[in-house]
Amino acid sequence: MNNYIFYDFETTGRNSSWDQIIQIGAILTDSNLKEIDRFEARSKLKPGQIPYPKAILVNKSSVYDLTKSNLSNFELINKMKDKFQSWSPALFIGYNSIAFDENFLRESLFRNLYDPYLTVTNGNKRTDLLNIIRTNHIINPNIIKIPLNDKNKPSYKLDKIAPINKIDDFNAHDATGDSIATMKLTKIIKDKNPDLWFSCLLTAKREDTNKLLEDEKIVCITESYFGKTTPYIVSLLCYHPIYKSAQCFDLKNDPNDYINLTKDTLKHFVSKSPKIIRSLPTNKSPVIINKNYFSKINEYAHLSFEELEKRSKIILSNTEFKKNIEQILLHQAEEREEMSSQQDIYFEETIYKSFPTNNEKIIMQEFHEAKWENKLKIADKFNNTKYQYFAEQIIYEEHPNVLSKETFNKINRSISNKIFSTNKEKWNTIPNAYKEIDDLRNEYDNLNDQKTLRQLEELNFLIENIEKKFQDA
């Protein structure tokens, strides 16, 4: 992989299905982290988009940014797509990007009728520096300093880690600033722990990760929950029959205790905690540690490498055990799918529910190439209602005069029903935004923070204007 793309988004909230990207910062470098190009852009709010006030305070966006930026969200996503494609193939790197920024990237492309898998197709790969730093702290804690939070636990927040490692020439919670901090932390890892860095490059694509698991037989993986990262020495057992994630047997357990159990009894042990099977999503660039570092994994210090090898061979040779595990996982997945199929979901939440046919991909391309006055006619070619829905949404946001009065009013009413809801919704609502502003006012009033209080007044005024626009819809 010759080039790297460091990127970061600032958003109106944390739900990638309902919130939007408002700022993009990205830096293209060569493999030595020398900058080649840079991309920075902002967009205004989409019509009817209610931002979360606290998120706006954190990313330091002004109401002017949210309402007067030159680009619409559709234009921003187009520019981002074009720039990223022009930089490809490359390795995409963010900080907590696979859990956050990547979801916004995919969902934004999806809702704008583009292929959402830009970072893993056409030679592109992806990785996440946060996972790398967490793993590095286990095996080489002196390379990157990790600050402690107010509970005396490690804090992996970028705006805390970068300064303590003498990276302070960046604006935290600014998309370009966070991309710079990510790039400079990457350089520390790359220079001081090249073994870890280059091992992470081996798992930046699902197929490569699968091959590594199959070839190595015994590896160490990590899982992070609530800021705590735990290592597990495992052997690949099988792949999930539905989700395709790697199912790895935790070698802390003696396989002889499980391989001869009946399927019903085994199901109990698969479900209980601590788990004997660790699920590894190989499409999310997991960090995999080879046997050279096993001696640093304290949780397995009581097991010799010979014992680990013995247990691994039992797992790898027992096809009946593997078959039983696969059937248990399949049954569990079918139960979950049955439950989820009974829940109402919106088109915005269907990115992984179905995929466009080749014909639909052609129609999407036609849609983007057509003049605005012709886009609606092309959108009518979609057999799948959700793509018609997204096409109408794009036209509504960009050139509403092209829509019939009936369609325009339908979309207006839909937005109004969502944003005026008094229920607890998946998206932000006007009542919820007002409440959040009031709560934040009390907090910052006690701190006598006049600057933030003025920002909250401006946000309140913004919400009032959105309310007026849609109250008669």
C-alpha angles and dihedrals in degrees: 000000000000104000136038129209115206111195144168138179133209113208144185091247144334103275108094092196094058110018125070140225111254100173135028127192122179137166126197115209137171121246090276089057094250109151116249103168142351136211126198127169143152133202135201123242119282114245109281094009109144110202121211105249094217092053090052091050091051096050091041096230116161125219086248089059090049096049110023105040112130094236130068116217090256091053091047093053090047092052092046092050093048093047095047091048091050089053094048141149095051144121111264112217128184139155109257083346099140092056096039124005094039091056091053091047093051096042092047092052090044094052090047093052098254131125103275096204097076095134096055103038136072092031096311123134134183142212138172123233093203091064091046093052092047091053093044089056089060098050104024108017095168096064098070119027113226117203123219124240126224089279090057092249127126113277116208096185111137094226089057101039097048098056094045087055091053095260104129105133094096139081109247117225090019112115096230093039092054090047089055092049091049091050093050094047088050089055090055091052093043093050100039102032105026092158091062093042095052092043087057090055087060092063100045091106129046097233092051092048092051091050091049092052091048095047100043096048092195122045141152119242130181134221126194126206125171092346096310118115118204125191123218127191105215149162124222111255103174143311122269107265092225110020096035093222116146114260108211128189113230104234091207082084124070106240090210087073091062115023096082098043120117116255093252093051092044090052089061092055093045090056100041127086133280088044123226090201120058116200114220118192098215092189091065100067098253119198109245121191120205127224094270088079099042091102089065093057101094094188090068099037091112091062122076119219088247090058091048090051091049092052092045092053091052090053095045094049100046107089095170092058090049091049092051092050091050092051092049091050092047092052092048091049092049090052091051092047091050091053094046092048089063092058122089112243131183127233088252088065098051102084092118098031097081138353130226119261120235089259091053090050089055091050090050090054091048089050093055094045095048127092114258094254089058100043096086092055090051091047089058088066091071113104090194109079094211093063090050087051093052092046091054090048091053092049091047091053096043110027109006091168088073091064124086115253089249093054093043092052091046091056092043091053092047092053091045093051090051101046097042094049115126092201126096100267137183089242129052118269134199094250090050092048092052091049092049091050091051092050091049091047090057091048096049094037088061088051091047088230100163095176093057092043089056090050090052091051089053091049090049089053090049091053090048090055092050089048092053092048095055104028093095096042 
